[in-house]
Amino acid sequence: MTTPGVTRLTAAWLTAAPTRAVIAALEAARPRAARFVGGCVRNALIGAPVDDIDIATPLTPDEVVQAVTAAGLAAHPTGIEHGTVTVVAQRTPFEVTTLRRDVSTDGRRATVAFTQDWAEDSARRDFRMNALYADPDGVVHDPTGGGIDDARAGRVIFIGDAQTRIREDYLRILRFFRFAAWYGKGPLDMTGLAACAALKDGISSLSVERVWKETRKLLAAPDPRDALAAMQSAGILAEIAPEIDAEGPARLARLVEIETSRFLPHDPLQRLATLLPADAEVVRAFARRLKLANDERDRLVAAAGQTPRIVSYMSMREVRRALYALGRGVFVDRVKRGWAAADEGKADAQWRALIALADGWTPPRFPLDGASVVAAGVPPGPLVGAVLREVEAWWIESDFTEDEFSIAERLKAVVQGMV
């Protein structure tokens, strides 16, 4: 039975055995010493998937470690300076964090002190929808008075004064747009948007790793178009990525429309590749500035390449050659970028067919190797590689023939001509 006016969660993870084990351990140390907090409460409230379960507690980190280890659970001090202990129960991790209040902030990081006050802990958070707590029985607490309504209505609203919250950590500018992309419905909160625009210069004080991590999460949202359009109009997109060309936002908006209307999978790096210009050097500089991982950098640079040329009217033979040269991932990145850059509705069926061809054809393995060339009479050394490249070029031109006799004859002819 639900008490009138009380919001109660109903979610499988609330009563799952690992969750109950952690709660029981904490409450054995002190009654009512644990509440679920943040994203797991917000998402359970609106029926969205819950990936991580965070728990807030007035227990100190040392008390948390003592309580959970006494119950036979594993404890890892993953963020002990900020009061966070990762507790593992039945291979399931839970982040357990002591209630905190800010002592000082500098726009990048906060010095915190532990507290016993739930209201102090909620006041230091960013948005009202993220300052929701739930008792172990699922009863939701809303200290700001607006978090439940915001979550249900899709409103991303700062706690208290928006500029004050942003000055505490300028990453909250990007989080404002990221949460709008994932959970927002309708126009963005104008007060929050104005505060983000007014304080956008503070983004330059953040580490580039934090900026990229937040940007990637934003681009991973199912439909980030409204959030990105607001970022562009507020000058924030140019602040984090001045490399973006004038047509980039329109290309990305078109790509998202293509993905959503045709039920195509979306990928944050693919979207970023579409947002950036098709200039490998510019893209490489962007990746270097934001300190992207090597595999991320390489993918973006490859997506910006111009050869082989990708057009909607490629023949099947041209598609196979491009797939062999680029690999499926880079080929699809370039196809989607080209599709997004094309006039709306123009050659849509052709672009879609290119992706279908990529999905339906596996590039073959070149049937020769160095031993084959040596067996044909070429002495070991650099000439072996040269012969292989020459025969492979012919093999590609012949549309990857499987005729072993033709391949052997071509190898013989090349060897006679080069040795």
Backbone hydrogen bonds in HBPLUS format (Angstrom, degrees):
<---DONOR---> <-ACCEPTOR-->    atom                        ^
c    i                          cat <-CA-CA->   ^        H-A-AA   ^      H-
h    n   atom  resd res      DA  || num        DHA   H-A  angle D-A-AA Bond
n    s   type  num  typ     dist DA aas  dist angle  dist       angle   num
A0006-VAL N   A0003-THR O   2.98 MM   3  5.45 155.7  2.04 142.5 142.5     1
A0140-VAL N   A0007-THR O   2.78 MM 133  5.50 173.0  1.78 161.6 161.6     2
A0009-LEU N   A0138-GLY O   2.73 MM 129  4.62 162.1  1.76 127.4 130.7     3
A0014-LEU N   A0011-ALA O   3.11 MM   3  5.61 146.4  2.22 111.2 120.2     4
A0015-THR N   A0012-ALA O   3.26 MM   3  5.82 135.4  2.47 110.9 119.7     5
A0020-ARG N   A0016-ALA O   3.01 MM   4  6.30 166.3  2.03 161.6 165.8     6
A0021-ALA N   A0017-ALA O   2.99 MM   4  6.13 151.1  2.07 149.0 156.8     7
A0022-VAL N   A0018-PRO O   3.18 MM   4  6.50 157.5  2.24 150.0 154.0     8
A0023-ILE N   A0019-THR O   3.04 MM   4  6.30 171.3  2.05 159.0 161.3     9
A0024-ALA N   A0020-ARG O   2.86 MM   4  5.90 162.3  1.90 147.4 152.9    10
A0025-ALA N   A0021-ALA O   3.08 MM   4  6.23 151.6  2.17 140.7 147.9    11
A0026-LEU N   A0022-VAL O   3.07 MM   4  6.37 161.4  2.11 153.4 157.5    12
A0027-GLU N   A0023-ILE O   2.89 MM   4  6.05 163.8  1.92 156.0 160.9    13
A0028-ALA N   A0024-ALA O   2.95 MM   4  5.94 126.2  2.25 136.0 148.2    14
A0029-ALA N   A0026-LEU O   3.11 MM   3  5.39 136.4  2.31  99.7 111.1    15
A0030-ARG N   A0026-LEU O   3.21 MM   4  6.61 145.5  2.33 139.5 149.3    16
A0035-ARG N   A0056-ALA O   3.03 MM  21  5.39 152.0  2.11 152.1 158.1    17
A0056-ALA N   A0035-ARG O   2.75 MM  21  5.39 166.9  1.77 168.7 169.5    18
A0036-PHE N   A0134-ALA O   2.80 MM  98  4.99 149.9  1.89 158.4 153.3    19
A0134-ALA N   A0036-PHE O   2.83 MM  98  4.99 145.3  1.95 136.3 141.0    20
A0037-VAL N   A0054-ASP O   3.06 MM  17  5.69 153.5  2.13 138.2 138.8    21
A0038-GLY N   A0132-LEU O   3.06 MM  94  5.63 142.4  2.21 157.2 164.8    22
A0041-VAL N   A0038-GLY O   3.10 MM   3  5.62 124.4  2.42 111.9 124.6    23
A0042-ARG N   A0038-GLY O   2.97 MM   4  6.20 171.3  1.98 158.6 161.4    24
A0043-ASN N   A0039-GLY O   2.82 MM   4  5.82 172.2  1.83 152.7 155.4    25
A0044-ALA N   A0040-CYS O   3.08 MM   4  5.98 154.4  2.15 132.5 140.0    26
A0045-LEU N   A0041-VAL O   2.96 MM   4  6.05 150.5  2.05 147.6 155.7    27
A0046-ILE N   A0042-ARG O   3.22 MM   4  6.56 142.7  2.36 144.5 153.6    28
A0047-GLY N   A0043-ASN O   2.87 MM   4  5.81 111.4  2.35 141.0 157.7    29
A0048-ALA N   A0043-ASN O   2.78 MM   5  4.64 146.5  1.89 142.6 142.9    30
A0095-GLU N   A0053-ILE O   3.39 MM  42  6.78 150.0  2.49 146.3 152.7    31
A0055-ILE N   A0095-GLU O   2.81 MM  40  6.09 166.7  1.82 163.2 163.0    32
A0097-THR N   A0055-ILE O   2.86 MM  42  6.29 163.0  1.88 165.1 168.1    33
A0057-THR N   A0097-THR O   3.05 MM  40  6.22 144.4  2.18 148.5 149.4    34
A0099-LEU N   A0057-THR O   2.84 MM  42  5.77 144.5  1.96 145.1 148.9    35
A0063-GLU N   A0060-THR O   3.01 MM   3  5.09 114.6  2.45  99.1 115.2    36
A0064-VAL N   A0060-THR O   2.85 MM   4  6.18 151.0  1.94 155.5 164.9    37
A0065-VAL N   A0061-PRO O   2.95 MM   4  6.22 166.9  1.96 156.5 158.3    38
A0066-GLN N   A0062-ASP O   2.99 MM   4  6.17 163.9  2.01 147.6 152.3    39
A0067-ALA N   A0063-GLU O   2.89 MM   4  5.99 157.0  1.94 144.0 150.5    40
A0068-VAL N   A0064-VAL O   2.97 MM   4  6.17 169.9  1.98 160.6 162.2    41
A0069-THR N   A0065-VAL O   3.01 MM   4  5.98 161.4  2.05 149.1 154.9    42
A0070-ALA N   A0066-GLN O   3.11 MM   4  6.05 148.0  2.21 136.6 145.0    43
A0071-ALA N   A0068-VAL O   3.10 MM   3  5.02 131.4  2.35  91.7 105.1    44
A0073-LEU N   A0068-VAL O   2.88 MM   5  5.24 162.3  1.91 153.4 148.3    45
A0072-GLY N   A0069-THR O   2.99 MM   3  4.93 160.3  2.03 103.4 108.1    46
A0074-ALA N   A0088-VAL O   3.36 MM  14  5.16 155.0  2.42 152.0 147.8    47
A0088-VAL N   A0074-ALA O   2.94 MM  14  5.16 160.7  1.98 139.9 145.9    48
A0076-HIS N   A0086-THR O   2.81 MM  10  5.03 152.8  1.88 143.5 152.5    49
A0078-THR N   A0076-HIS O   2.81 MM   2  5.61 131.6  2.05 113.0  97.6    50
A0086-THR N   A0076-HIS O   2.77 MM  10  5.03 160.5  1.81 162.0 155.3    51
A0079-GLY N   A0084-THR O   3.13 MM   5  4.61 152.6  2.21 140.4 135.5    52
A0082-HIS N   A0079-GLY O   2.88 MM   3  5.57 147.8  1.98 120.2 129.6    53
A0084-THR N   A0079-GLY O   2.94 MM   5  4.61 168.8  1.96 121.8 118.1    54
A0083-GLY N   A0080-ILE O   2.98 MM   3  4.68 160.0  2.02  98.8 104.1    55
A0098-THR N   A0083-GLY O   3.00 MM  15  5.11 154.7  2.06 132.4 137.6    56
A0085-VAL N   A0096-VAL O   2.84 MM  11  5.26 163.7  1.86 150.7 155.6    57
A0096-VAL N   A0085-VAL O   2.87 MM  11  5.26 172.4  1.87 153.8 154.7    58
A0087-VAL N   A0094-PHE O   2.78 MM   7  5.16 161.6  1.81 160.4 159.9    59
A0094-PHE N   A0087-VAL O   2.75 MM   7  5.16 139.1  1.92 146.1 159.6    60
A0089-ALA N   A0092-THR O   2.96 MM   3  5.20 162.7  1.99 145.5 144.4    61
A0092-THR N   A0089-ALA O   2.89 MM   3  5.20 156.1  1.95 112.8 120.9    62
A0115-THR N   A0099-LEU O   2.97 MM  16  5.37 154.1  2.04 127.3 128.7    63
A0101-ARG N   A0113-ALA O   2.88 MM  12  5.49 144.4  2.01 155.9 166.9    64
A0113-ALA N   A0101-ARG O   2.92 MM  12  5.49 157.0  1.98 157.4 165.0    65
A0103-VAL N   A0111-THR O   2.66 MM   8  5.40 168.3  1.67 160.0 160.9    66
A0104-SER N   A0111-THR O   3.29 MM   7  5.20 154.8  2.36 133.6 137.4    67
A0111-THR N   A0104-SER O   2.79 MM   7  5.20 165.4  1.81 152.3 157.2    68
A0106-ASP N   A0109-ARG O   3.28 MM   3  6.04 146.8  2.39 154.6 164.2    69
A0170-TYR N   A0107-GLY O   2.85 MM  63  5.30 159.5  1.89 133.7 133.6    70
A0121-ASP N   A0117-ASP O   3.22 MM   4  6.55 156.2  2.28 146.8 153.2    71
A0122-SER N   A0118-TRP O   3.01 MM   4  6.31 154.4  2.08 148.1 154.7    72
A0123-ALA N   A0119-ALA O   3.02 MM   4  6.15 149.3  2.12 145.1 153.1    73
A0125-ARG N   A0122-SER O   3.19 MM   3  5.55 166.4  2.21 113.5 117.5    74
A0159-ILE N   A0126-ASP O   2.96 MM  33  5.97 152.1  2.04 149.0 146.4    75
A0130-ASN N   A0127-PHE O   2.94 MM   3  5.32 147.9  2.04 109.3 119.5    76
A0128-ARG N   A0157-ILE O   2.97 MM  29  6.06 159.8  2.02 174.5 178.5    77
A0131-ALA N   A0128-ARG O   3.16 MM   3  5.19 160.0  2.20 104.4 110.6    78
A0133-TYR N   A0141-HIS O   3.03 MM   8  5.00 170.7  2.04 147.1 150.0    79
A0141-HIS N   A0133-TYR O   2.63 MM   8  5.00 165.6  1.65 144.5 148.6    80
A0135-ASP N   A0139-VAL O   2.85 MM   4  5.26 156.0  1.90 149.1 150.7    81
A0138-GLY N   A0135-ASP O   2.78 MM   3  5.18 163.9  1.80 120.6 124.5    82
A0145-GLY N   A0142-ASP O   3.02 MM   3  5.41 145.5  2.14 111.5 122.0    83
A0150-ASP N   A0146-GLY O   2.89 MM   4  5.97 157.1  1.94 151.0 158.5    84
A0151-ALA N   A0147-GLY O   2.95 MM   4  6.06 164.4  1.97 149.4 153.1    85
A0152-ARG N   A0148-ILE O   3.11 MM   4  6.34 164.8  2.14 151.6 155.5    86
A0153-ALA N   A0149-ASP O   2.87 MM   4  5.94 150.6  1.95 147.1 155.9    87
A0154-GLY N   A0150-ASP O   2.77 MM   4  5.65 122.8  2.10 145.5 157.8    88
A0155-ARG N   A0150-ASP O   2.92 MM   5  4.68 164.6  1.94 132.7 137.2    89
A0185-LYS N   A0154-GLY O   2.92 MM  31  4.65 147.3  2.03 132.9 125.6    90
A0165-ARG N   A0161-ASP O   3.09 MM   4  6.42 160.0  2.14 154.7 160.1    91
A0166-ILE N   A0162-ALA O   2.98 MM   4  6.26 156.5  2.04 151.1 157.8    92
A0167-ARG N   A0163-GLN O   2.91 MM   4  6.08 162.0  1.95 149.4 154.0    93
A0168-GLU N   A0164-THR O   3.23 MM   4  6.45 134.7  2.45 140.0 150.8    94
A0168-GLU N   A0165-ARG O   3.28 MM   3  5.31 135.1  2.50  93.8 105.7    95
A0169-ASP N   A0166-ILE O   2.95 MM   3  5.28 130.7  2.20 106.0 118.7    96
A0172-ARG N   A0169-ASP O   3.01 MM   3  5.91 166.3  2.03 124.1 128.3    97
A0173-ILE N   A0170-TYR O   3.11 MM   3  5.77 164.8  2.14 115.6 119.9    98
A0174-LEU N   A0171-LEU O   3.00 MM   3  5.49 117.3  2.40 109.6 122.4    99
A0175-ARG N   A0171-LEU O   2.99 MM   4  6.34 156.6  2.05 148.4 156.0   100
A0176-PHE N   A0172-ARG O   2.91 MM   4  5.89 143.7  2.05 134.8 142.6   101
A0178-ARG N   A0174-LEU O   2.87 MM   4  6.12 154.7  1.94 148.8 157.3   102
A0179-PHE N   A0175-ARG O   2.85 MM   4  5.91 170.7  1.86 152.8 154.5   103
A0180-ALA N   A0176-PHE O   3.10 MM   4  6.18 144.2  2.23 132.1 142.5   104
A0181-ALA N   A0177-PHE O   2.89 MM   4  6.08 149.0  1.98 142.7 150.5   105
A0182-TRP N   A0178-ARG O   3.07 MM   4  6.36 150.4  2.16 145.9 153.5   106
A0183-TYR N   A0179-PHE O   2.76 MM   4  5.61 162.8  1.78 148.0 153.6   107
A0184-GLY N   A0180-ALA O   2.88 MM   4  4.18 137.7  2.06 110.9 119.6   108
A0193-LEU N   A0189-ASP O   2.92 MM   4  6.10 158.7  1.96 151.8 158.8   109
A0194-ALA N   A0190-MET O   2.90 MM   4  5.97 160.3  1.94 144.4 149.3   110
A0195-ALA N   A0191-THR O   3.05 MM   4  6.26 153.3  2.12 144.8 152.0   111
A0196-CYS N   A0192-GLY O   2.97 MM   4  6.20 156.0  2.02 148.9 155.3   112
A0197-ALA N   A0193-LEU O   2.99 MM   4  6.24 160.4  2.03 150.5 155.6   113
A0198-ALA N   A0194-ALA O   2.95 MM   4  6.10 156.5  2.01 145.1 151.7   114
A0199-LEU N   A0195-ALA O   3.11 MM   4  6.20 143.6  2.25 143.7 151.8   115
A0202-GLY N   A0199-LEU O   2.98 MM   3  5.80 158.2  2.03 124.4 130.3   116
A0203-ILE N   A0200-LYS O   3.04 MM   3  5.70 165.6  2.06 119.6 124.0   117
A0204-SER N   A0201-ASP O   3.22 MM   3  6.00 151.6  2.30 117.8 122.9   118
A0205-SER N   A0202-GLY O   3.04 MM   3  5.54 158.1  2.08 113.1 119.8   119
A0206-LEU N   A0203-ILE O   3.03 MM   3  5.50 162.8  2.06 116.2 121.7   120
A0210-ARG N   A0207-SER O   3.15 MM   3  5.49 123.5  2.49 103.5 115.7   121
A0211-VAL N   A0207-SER O   3.19 MM   4  6.57 159.0  2.24 148.7 154.8   122
A0212-TRP N   A0208-VAL O   2.90 MM   4  6.09 165.3  1.93 151.6 154.8   123
A0213-LYS N   A0209-GLU O   3.01 MM   4  6.14 163.1  2.04 146.2 151.2   124
A0214-GLU N   A0210-ARG O   3.08 MM   4  6.23 162.4  2.11 148.8 152.8   125
A0215-THR N   A0211-VAL O   2.93 MM   4  6.09 157.0  1.99 148.2 155.4   126
A0216-ARG N   A0212-TRP O   2.83 MM   4  5.96 161.5  1.86 154.9 159.3   127
A0217-LYS N   A0213-LYS O   3.20 MM   4  6.40 156.9  2.26 140.3 146.0   128
A0218-LEU N   A0214-GLU O   3.03 MM   4  6.31 151.5  2.11 144.5 152.3   129
A0219-LEU N   A0215-THR O   2.96 MM   4  6.26 162.3  1.99 154.6 158.5   130
A0220-ALA N   A0216-ARG O   3.07 MM   4  6.25 126.1  2.37 139.5 153.5   131
A0220-ALA N   A0217-LYS O   3.22 MM   3  5.08 138.3  2.40  92.1 103.9   132
A0221-ALA N   A0218-LEU O   3.12 MM   3  5.59 165.7  2.14 114.0 118.5   133
A0228-LEU N   A0224-PRO O   2.91 MM   4  6.04 162.7  1.94 160.8 166.1   134
A0229-ALA N   A0225-ARG O   2.87 MM   4  6.04 155.3  1.93 151.9 159.1   135
A0230-ALA N   A0226-ASP O   3.00 MM   4  6.21 155.7  2.06 146.4 152.6   136
A0231-MET N   A0227-ALA O   2.94 MM   4  6.21 150.6  2.03 143.2 151.9   137
A0232-GLN N   A0228-LEU O   2.89 MM   4  6.13 153.4  1.96 146.0 152.8   138
A0233-SER N   A0229-ALA O   3.01 MM   4  6.26 165.1  2.03 149.9 153.3   139
A0234-ALA N   A0230-ALA O   3.00 MM   4  6.08 142.8  2.14 142.3 152.1   140
A0236-ILE N   A0231-MET O   2.87 MM   5  5.01 136.3  2.06 158.7 157.9   141
A0237-LEU N   A0231-MET O   3.26 MM   6  5.29 155.9  2.32 110.4 110.2   142
A0235-GLY N   A0232-GLN O   3.09 MM   3  5.19 158.9  2.14 105.2 111.7   143
A0240-ILE N   A0236-ILE O   3.15 MM   4  6.45 149.7  2.24 149.4 154.2   144
A0241-ALA N   A0237-LEU O   2.94 MM   4  5.97 146.5  2.05 146.2 156.4   145
A0244-ILE N   A0241-ALA O   3.17 MM   3  5.94 171.1  2.17 123.4 125.9   146
A0248-GLY N   A0245-ASP O   3.02 MM   3  5.28 154.6  2.08 110.8 118.9   147
A0251-ARG N   A0247-GLU O   2.96 MM   4  6.22 156.8  2.02 157.6 165.1   148
A0252-LEU N   A0248-GLY O   2.94 MM   4  6.22 163.2  1.97 159.0 163.4   149
A0253-ALA N   A0249-PRO O   2.93 MM   4  6.12 160.1  1.97 146.3 152.0   150
A0254-ARG N   A0250-ALA O   2.98 MM   4  6.15 155.1  2.04 145.3 151.8   151
A0255-LEU N   A0251-ARG O   2.84 MM   4  6.13 152.8  1.92 149.1 157.2   152
A0256-VAL N   A0252-LEU O   2.94 MM   4  6.23 163.2  1.97 156.8 159.7   153
A0257-GLU N   A0253-ALA O   3.07 MM   4  6.28 152.1  2.15 140.9 148.8   154
A0258-ILE N   A0254-ARG O   2.92 MM   4  6.21 153.4  1.99 148.0 155.2   155
A0259-GLU N   A0255-LEU O   2.88 MM   4  6.19 162.2  1.91 154.7 159.3   156
A0260-THR N   A0256-VAL O   2.90 MM   4  6.04 169.9  1.91 152.9 155.5   157
A0261-SER N   A0257-GLU O   2.96 MM   4  5.90 159.4  2.00 145.8 151.8   158
A0262-ARG N   A0258-ILE O   3.08 MM   4  5.95 139.2  2.26 140.4 149.3   159
A0264-LEU N   A0259-GLU O   2.95 MM   5  4.59 148.5  2.05 131.6 138.1   160
A0271-ARG N   A0267-ASP O   2.99 MM   4  6.26 155.5  2.05 155.2 162.5   161
A0272-LEU N   A0268-PRO O   2.92 MM   4  6.14 152.2  1.99 141.8 149.8   162
A0273-ALA N   A0269-LEU O   2.85 MM   4  6.07 155.7  1.91 147.3 153.7   163
A0274-THR N   A0270-GLN O   3.14 MM   4  6.40 143.1  2.28 138.7 147.8   164
A0274-THR N   A0271-ARG O   3.15 MM   3  5.10 123.2  2.49  92.9 107.0   165
A0275-LEU N   A0271-ARG O   2.99 MM   4  6.27 139.7  2.15 141.9 153.6   166
A0275-LEU N   A0272-LEU O   3.04 MM   3  4.91 122.3  2.39  92.5 107.8   167
A0276-LEU N   A0272-LEU O   2.99 MM   4  6.24 147.6  2.10 153.7 160.9   168
A0283-VAL N   A0279-ASP O   2.98 MM   4  6.22 166.0  2.00 161.3 165.8   169
A0284-ARG N   A0280-ALA O   2.85 MM   4  5.98 153.0  1.92 144.0 151.8   170
A0285-ALA N   A0281-GLU O   2.99 MM   4  6.18 154.4  2.06 143.8 150.3   171
A0286-PHE N   A0282-VAL O   2.95 MM   4  6.23 153.8  2.02 147.5 154.9   172
A0287-ALA N   A0283-VAL O   2.94 MM   4  6.20 164.3  1.96 153.0 156.2   173
A0288-ARG N   A0284-ARG O   2.94 MM   4  6.14 151.4  2.03 144.4 152.5   174
A0289-ARG N   A0285-ALA O   2.90 MM   4  6.08 157.8  1.95 148.7 154.5   175
A0290-LEU N   A0286-PHE O   3.07 MM   4  6.33 159.7  2.12 154.9 159.3   176
A0292-LEU N   A0287-ALA O   2.99 MM   5  5.19 164.2  2.01 148.7 153.0   177
A0291-LYS N   A0288-ARG O   3.24 MM   3  4.94 154.3  2.31  95.5 102.9   178
A0296-GLU N   A0293-ALA O   3.07 MM   3  5.23 119.3  2.45 100.5 115.6   179
A0297-ARG N   A0293-ALA O   2.89 MM   4  6.18 166.6  1.91 162.4 166.2   180
A0298-ASP N   A0294-ASN O   2.86 MM   4  6.03 168.2  1.88 152.8 156.2   181
A0299-ARG N   A0295-ASP O   3.09 MM   4  6.13 154.8  2.15 137.6 144.2   182
A0300-LEU N   A0296-GLU O   3.05 MM   4  6.28 165.8  2.07 153.6 157.0   183
A0301-VAL N   A0297-ARG O   2.91 MM   4  6.11 165.7  1.94 158.8 162.9   184
A0302-ALA N   A0298-ASP O   2.97 MM   4  6.04 160.8  2.00 144.6 150.3   185
A0303-ALA N   A0299-ARG O   2.92 MM   4  6.11 154.3  1.99 147.1 154.4   186
A0304-ALA N   A0300-LEU O   3.12 MM   4  6.33 133.2  2.35 138.8 150.3   187
A0304-ALA N   A0301-VAL O   3.13 MM   3  5.17 133.3  2.36  95.6 108.4   188
A0305-GLY N   A0302-ALA O   3.11 MM   3  5.27 160.6  2.14 106.7 112.8   189
A0319-VAL N   A0315-SER O   2.90 MM   4  6.19 152.8  1.97 150.6 158.9   190
A0320-ARG N   A0316-MET O   2.99 MM   4  6.23 159.4  2.03 147.9 152.5   191
A0321-ARG N   A0317-ARG O   3.07 MM   4  6.34 156.8  2.12 147.6 153.7   192
A0322-ALA N   A0318-GLU O   2.96 MM   4  6.15 158.7  2.01 146.8 152.7   193
A0323-LEU N   A0319-VAL O   2.84 MM   4  6.07 160.5  1.88 154.4 160.1   194
A0324-TYR N   A0320-ARG O   2.95 MM   4  6.11 154.3  2.02 144.8 151.6   195
A0325-ALA N   A0321-ARG O   3.00 MM   4  6.22 155.1  2.07 144.8 151.5   196
A0326-LEU N   A0322-ALA O   2.82 MM   4  5.89 160.9  1.85 155.5 160.4   197
A0327-GLY N   A0323-LEU O   2.79 MM   4  4.96 149.8  1.88 130.2 139.7   198
A0331-PHE N   A0327-GLY O   3.11 MM   4  6.16 162.0  2.15 154.6 160.2   199
A0332-VAL N   A0328-ARG O   2.89 MM   4  6.06 166.7  1.91 158.4 160.8   200
A0333-ASP N   A0329-GLY O   3.00 MM   4  6.23 157.9  2.05 148.2 155.0   201
A0334-ARG N   A0330-VAL O   2.95 MM   4  6.20 159.9  2.00 152.7 157.0   202
A0335-VAL N   A0331-PHE O   2.86 MM   4  6.13 153.6  1.93 149.2 157.7   203
A0336-LYS N   A0332-VAL O   2.89 MM   4  6.04 170.7  1.90 155.3 157.1   204
A0337-ARG N   A0333-ASP O   3.04 MM   4  6.21 151.3  2.12 140.7 149.0   205
A0338-GLY N   A0334-ARG O   2.89 MM   4  6.06 162.0  1.92 147.8 152.7   206
A0339-TRP N   A0335-VAL O   2.81 MM   4  6.01 159.6  1.86 154.0 160.2   207
A0340-ALA N   A0336-LYS O   2.90 MM   4  6.02 158.5  1.94 143.8 149.4   208
A0341-ALA N   A0337-ARG O   3.01 MM   4  6.22 138.6  2.19 141.1 152.2   209
A0342-ALA N   A0338-GLY O   3.11 MM   4  6.27 124.7  2.43 139.3 152.7   210
A0342-ALA N   A0339-TRP O   3.21 MM   3  5.25 143.2  2.35  97.9 108.2   211
A0346-LYS N   A0343-ASP O   2.96 MM   3  5.42 161.7  2.00 132.8 137.4   212
A0350-GLN N   A0347-ALA O   3.02 MM   3  5.16 120.4  2.39  99.8 115.0   213
A0351-TRP N   A0347-ALA O   3.01 MM   4  6.34 164.0  2.04 163.3 166.8   214
A0352-ARG N   A0348-ASP O   2.95 MM   4  6.15 166.5  1.97 154.3 158.4   215
A0353-ALA N   A0349-ALA O   2.95 MM   4  6.07 145.5  2.08 136.6 146.1   216
A0354-LEU N   A0350-GLN O   3.10 MM   4  6.44 142.7  2.24 145.2 154.2   217
A0354-LEU N   A0351-TRP O   3.11 MM   3  5.24 125.7  2.42  97.2 110.8   218
A0355-ILE N   A0351-TRP O   3.42 MM   4  6.88 152.4  2.50 148.2 153.8   219
A0356-ALA N   A0352-ARG O   3.09 MM   4  6.44 155.6  2.15 146.2 153.4   220
A0357-LEU N   A0353-ALA O   2.83 MM   4  6.10 153.7  1.90 149.9 156.8   221
A0358-ALA N   A0354-LEU O   2.99 MM   4  6.26 153.2  2.06 143.3 150.5   222
A0359-ASP N   A0355-ILE O   2.96 MM   4  6.23 148.2  2.06 145.8 154.4   223
A0360-GLY N   A0356-ALA O   3.01 MM   4  6.17 132.0  2.24 139.2 152.1   224
A0360-GLY N   A0357-LEU O   3.13 MM   3  5.04 130.4  2.39  92.3 105.8   225
A0372-SER N   A0369-ASP O   3.02 MM   3  5.36 125.3  2.33 105.0 118.7   226
A0373-VAL N   A0369-ASP O   3.30 MM   4  6.72 151.5  2.38 150.2 157.9   227
A0374-VAL N   A0370-GLY O   3.00 MM   4  6.31 162.5  2.03 155.9 160.3   228
A0375-ALA N   A0371-ALA O   2.94 MM   4  6.05 156.7  1.99 144.3 151.1   229
A0376-ALA N   A0372-SER O   3.15 MM   4  6.36 125.5  2.46 130.6 144.0   230
A0376-ALA N   A0373-VAL O   3.00 MM   3  5.03 134.4  2.22  94.8 108.1   231
A0378-VAL N   A0373-VAL O   3.36 MM   5  5.97 162.0  2.40 140.1 139.8   232
A0377-GLY N   A0374-VAL O   2.97 MM   3  5.31 162.0  2.00 111.5 115.7   233
A0384-VAL N   A0381-GLY O   3.09 MM   3  5.85 153.1  2.17 122.0 128.2   234
A0386-ALA N   A0382-PRO O   3.29 MM   4  6.65 157.4  2.34 147.7 154.2   235
A0387-VAL N   A0383-LEU O   2.95 MM   4  6.15 158.7  1.99 150.5 154.9   236
A0388-LEU N   A0384-VAL O   3.00 MM   4  6.26 163.1  2.03 149.9 154.9   237
A0389-ARG N   A0385-GLY O   2.96 MM   4  6.17 161.4  1.99 150.9 155.2   238
A0390-GLU N   A0386-ALA O   3.07 MM   4  6.26 154.2  2.14 143.7 150.7   239
A0391-VAL N   A0387-VAL O   2.96 MM   4  6.23 164.5  1.99 158.4 161.7   240
A0392-GLU N   A0388-LEU O   2.84 MM   4  5.96 157.4  1.89 149.3 156.8   241
A0393-ALA N   A0389-ARG O   2.97 MM   4  6.08 154.4  2.03 143.6 149.7   242
A0394-TRP N   A0390-GLU O   3.23 MM   4  6.53 155.7  2.29 141.5 147.4   243
A0395-TRP N   A0391-VAL O   2.84 MM   4  6.10 157.8  1.89 150.5 157.4   244
A0396-ILE N   A0392-GLU O   2.86 MM   4  6.12 155.4  1.92 152.8 158.2   245
A0397-GLU N   A0393-ALA O   3.03 MM   4  6.21 161.4  2.06 143.8 149.3   246
A0398-SER N   A0394-TRP O   2.85 MM   4  6.11 136.9  2.03 144.6 157.0   247
A0400-PHE N   A0395-TRP O   2.85 MM   5  5.22 145.0  1.97 153.6 158.6   248
A0399-ASP N   A0396-ILE O   2.91 MM   3  5.14 150.0  2.00 115.4 117.5   249
A0407-ILE N   A0403-ASP O   3.08 MM   4  6.39 157.3  2.14 152.9 159.7   250
A0408-ALA N   A0404-GLU O   2.93 MM   4  6.13 160.4  1.97 148.2 153.4   251
A0409-GLU N   A0405-PHE O   2.89 MM   4  6.11 157.6  1.94 151.8 158.1   252
A0410-ARG N   A0406-SER O   2.93 MM   4  6.10 153.8  2.00 143.2 150.5   253
A0411-LEU N   A0407-ILE O   2.96 MM   4  6.19 160.3  2.00 150.0 155.2   254
A0412-LYS N   A0408-ALA O   2.98 MM   4  6.21 160.3  2.02 146.5 151.7   255
A0413-ALA N   A0409-GLU O   2.94 MM   4  6.19 158.7  1.99 148.3 153.8   256
A0414-VAL N   A0410-ARG O   2.93 MM   4  6.13 161.7  1.96 154.5 159.0   257
A0415-VAL N   A0411-LEU O   2.94 MM   4  6.12 163.3  1.96 153.4 158.1   258
A0416-GLN N   A0412-LYS O   2.98 MM   4  6.21 159.7  2.02 147.6 153.2   259
A0417-GLY N   A0413-ALA O   3.03 MM   4  6.20 144.1  2.16 140.7 150.5   260
A0418-MET N   A0414-VAL O   2.92 MM   4  6.04 131.0  2.16 146.4 159.0   261
A0418-MET N   A0415-VAL O   3.29 MM   3  5.23 136.9  2.49  94.7 105.9   262
A0419-VAL N   A0415-VAL O   2.93 MM   4  5.59 155.7  1.99 151.0 153.7   263
